[in-house]
């Protein structure tokens, strides 16, 4: 459009930048070695067969960042992108059941060890209770932070694991510095309760359109009946319930 807002090229660049951080090989040999980020994601944060929709975010650290502060900068940048409350689900606190961190280009952090790196990541987000989005003052943390049941970290300290230059609709979506040097990048792939609100909003809108018969003649012309659409909407609602059950955010009083 002709407005001052973001166009589709900017939207696509924004999505592609986060997706690239989630899927790009950590090392050159990985691309042809039979392993992949998809397999890693499925075996960690997406292990539950009902909860395969994830939240992916990437924070870039310019090459000129203060020495020793790159990791903290990346952690804060990542947490700034993660909402604390779900506006699509009545403002409920967003709960994170697990996160896979993919870190590229943080040699000093790699030397300190993964436990220290994860502890710094959680601290940058406000502590364990804030990271989990626990609505009960931290009592639902269950000691998961820093353990395999809540967080995983994959890290390559040197530049070969960095993503290639990505040119999108805005300067912020590039993974090289203005001087052409690669930047460090930290990506979070998380299973979060906010997926439920998004699915609910989608199902509500789809139900309204289905009841109004919107586009149904086109669906039926291509073999998709009204009942099939209804069943598909019910399936979306069931997946939303799975996310609430997994994250302990389901209000059981709603079923009374």
Secondary structure, DSSP 8 states (H G I E B T S, - for coil): --SSS--HHHHHHHHHHHHHHHHS-SSGGGGGTT--HHHHHHHTTT-STT----EEEEEEE-TTS-TT-HHHHHHHHHHHHS-SEEGGGTTEE--EEEEEEEEES-HHHHHH-HHHHHHHHHHHTTSHHHHHT-TTTTTT-TT-TTSTTTEEEEEE-SGGGS------SSGGG-SB-TTS-B-EEEEEEEEETHHHHHHHHHHHHHHHHHHHTTTHHHHHHTT--HHHHHHHHHHHHHHHHHHHHHHT---GGGG-
